[in-house]
Each structure stands twice: as C-alpha cells, then as structure tokens.
C-alpha cells in the first residue's frame, strides 16, 4: 500500500512539471505570434525591431571597403557574390570581405556589363570585344563585326549581342556557352532596343522599335533558337505588335518562360501567346519601374503626403499570382537598382534594400550624397570617388 502511494505522488509531481512546461511553451508561442503580428502591421514597431534587434541598419565606414585609384569608379559591377572592377585592362574580383580573389586580363576600356546566376558578360561599348566569365574565370572571348550596343546573358551562359551595323539598323548575334556563334538575325527597318533569352534556352525575344513613320511602333519578336541555327529568316515563332505610339524599353524572360515587357507607361506579360497588362501606370506619377527581377515587376509611384512633402510607394507585382506587395518610404526615391529578388532605393544619403516580398533587407546610411550603386542578389557596392563600401545582403 505504501509503495502504491509513493508511486502515485511521483506521478503527480511529474504531471505538474509537464503542466508547467506546457504553460511556458504556450506563453512563448503566443508572445511570438503577437510580436510577429505587431512587426507585420505596426510600422513603428517594425522599424525599431529592424534597427535594434535584427540589426538591418548599417552606417558608412562601418562596413568592408575596397580602395579605388583615380578614375576606377566608373567601371564597377556587382555580380553573383562579387564586386568586379575593370581598370587598365585588368578586371579585379573582390569578395564580400573586400579582399581581392582574382585578377583577369580583359582588354576593354569602355565596358558594358550584364550578369545572371554565376555568369558575367562584358562587352566593349561601340567596340568589338566581348568576354564571358563564369564565377571568377574567363570562359571565352570573341570579336564581332560591327559595334556592340548592348549585351545579355541568361542563367545558363547563352549570350545575345545587339550590334549596330552600317548596312542594317540592328544585328542580333547569339552565342552558346562555349563561345560558338549560333546565328545572326538582321533587322533592316527596325531598331533592336533590348533582348532576352528564355530560361530553357529555346527562345530569343527581341524588342524592336520602328521610328520611320510619324508614330512610334514597337514590336516584340520571338525567335526559335533551334530553327535559327539553320534558317534564321524563318525562325520567327511569334510577332507581337504593340499599340501605336507605345515605346518599349525592356524585355525579360522570367519564371516559366513568361516574357515581361516594359513600356514607358506600363508593364505587360506575354503568357499563353497573349500579351496582357500587368502594371498600368495611367494617371499615376511614376518615378521609376523595372522588370530586372526574378518573378516580379516593380513600379514606384510618388504620392503627396503634405503641402511640401511626398511619399514613394513601391509596388512589387508577382507575375504568377498578380499579387501586389507595397513598401512605402517617406521621401522621394531618386533612383532604383534591381537584381533578382532585390530592389534598392536611393533616397539621397540612404539606400534601402528591399526584398520582392516587400520587407526591408538592409538600410545603408551615408554621411554624403550617394550617386552610384551596383547591386547583385547577394552583395551591393556603394561607389565613391576613392572607395567602394560593401553591403552583404
């Protein structure tokens, strides 16, 4: 009988411990839910948490830096997880701690850049030389006929080059990841404004503009890369003729090979062989917009917040769900920089790095006006005359 009584007392004690533990866990869970809810809905609390707990705010001179020589700052580009600097035919590649990790010989003096995934393409603006890099190595280099006006590389290393030529308004040349020219297509009556290669390497999209008439006519040409290898003239899969007097500025293949097209007053999406409006900027004071993102498009609208003040509302539209995420800053955005899942907002002496889900990633605060920024998905560089300050995203 005594053994039974002792066992029962022990079981009761154990049960009390379980109850206390359950209560503590419940309190912690409820507290976390409340904190998360307040963080998501209350701007002041979110600002305090971002600054004091999550440490999302970084100050000038408190980050890793790269020292620059005179006139170096003009040729700086962020790609993948690196900062690259081209100076006197030397391309120096730096990691996120500011240390030089590689130096490559690239004989280009006036470069234009484009990057995707681990690939970086560098071309001589209005020249002939072109290089493709993978990570920190040169994969191939080439010289083209005519003058390079624009370059593009997709995530698999396929490269498209827009060339100005004396005989044609534009020529578009395409290369495979090994540097072999796949084909050329010649545009005799329209000018190529932008190009994009689909993620499955099957299609090339060319944004064209015809300015020969009294009204601007934009057009989007979709070419089959496989067909173009043997017969470029008959490789056109689809032509999308835009409304008259609508100027197209950019095209970009995003998720599921959906083609996003940016005009001066709207952003459209081509899916299921139909072009539909994704973002309509009619009757809005749009500061800037971009489609250089992954699975999203962004437009920034200026809205009055007082007699002498204005806010900038950042609208980030998901191309799949068409859902719009908003992020608001209480000043006018001077410039935006976009890459993959990052939208960087230049506010003058501050840069706010925002994710495409509408949340702050980092805020950089400077002691002077910021005029030059380069952004990749994992790293950003704030470029000054004598140095680059590195922000890890």
Buried (B, 14 or more C-beta within 10 A) or exposed (E): EEEEEEEEEEEEEEEEEEEEEEEEEEEEEEEEEEEEEEBEEEEEBBBEBBEEEEEBBBEBEEBBBBEBEEEBBEBBBBBBBBBBBBBEEEBBBBBBEBEEEBEBEBEBBEBBBBBBBBBBBBBBBEBBBBBBBBBBEBBBBBEBEBBBBBBBBBBBBBBBBBBBBEEBBBBBBBBBBEBEEBBBBBBEEBBBBBBBBBBEBBBBBBBBBBEEEEEBBBBBBBBBBEBBEEEBEEBBBBEBEBEEEBBBBBBBBBEEBBBBBBBEBBBBBBBEEEBEEBBEBEEBEBBBBBBBBBBBBBBBBBEEEEEEEBBBBBBBBBBEEEEBBEBBBEBBBBBBBBBBBBBBBBBBEBBBBBBBEBBBBBBBBBEEEBBBBBBBBBBBBBBBEEBBBBBBB
